[in-house]
Amino acid sequence: MPSILLRLILPIFFHTAITTAIYLLLPLGPLESTALSALLCTPALAYIYTKDQALRPLAPSIPRHRLLPIPAFGAALCLLLNTIITALNLPQNSPAYQEAARAIYSPPFILQLLSTALIIPIAEEFIFRGMIFAPFRDKLPFLPSACISALIFALYHGNLPQGVYGFLIGIAAAWLYELYKSLAAPILLHISANLLSICITNTDFLTPLFTTPTTLTLTITAIISAAISTICGIWIYKKNTLKEDIL
C-alpha cells in the first residue's frame, strides 16, 4: 500500500510541478502551460505505465468495432452531466469554475481542440486511470478503486462543477478500463467528452441550452442523452462480457 500511495502522489505532483514551472517561466496562459506540460510528461508516464502493465496478466487485443460506441457514449455522458450541472446552477455559483472556464475557452479554437480535446486527456488518463486506478485495482475491488481514482480526479479540477463532472466521468472511465483492460477505451471516452464540450462552447451548437436554459429543454436533453448513454453502455458491456463476440 505505501508504494501505491507513492504512485498516487508522484504523477500528479510531477505534472503539476512542470505545469507551474512552464507557466511561471514562459509567456503562456494556463491552458497552453497545461498542454505543454502534458506533452512533455506523457512519454515518461507511458513508460512507467508500460512497465507496470508488464507485471499484470496479458490483456487481450481489442477488436476495433468494440471501440465504436465509446465516442457516442462519451459525448452523451458529457451532454447529460453538463445538463444536470446547469440545472443545479453550479457554474453560476462557482467563481473558481468561471475562472477555469475563461482559461480553457479564451485561447483560439484550434488550440482548445489540440489541448483540451487531445493532449491533456491522454496525459490525464495515464495518471488517473493508468497510474492510480490500475494499481488500486490490483489490491482492491472495482468500486472502491474507481471511487478513489475518480475522487482524486475530481479534486484535481479545483472547483465544484468540474469536480462533479470529473468524478462521474472518472467512474465511467474506470469502468471502461475494467472492461477493456486498456487505456485506449478511457482515453477515447475522455477525448470525445471534451471534444463535444469544446464544440458546444465555441459554436452555436446547443449553446442556448446552457446560456439560456429552460426546464423543458434541460429535461428533454437529459432524457435523450441519458437514453443514448444507457444504450451505448449496454452495448459496451455486452460486447465485452460475452464469451463469443457476435457481430
Summary of the structure (lengths in Angstrom):
residues: 247
radius of gyration: 18.0
end to end distance: 41.8
largest distance: 54.5
contacts: 783
relative contact order: 0.15
helix: 83%
strand: 0%
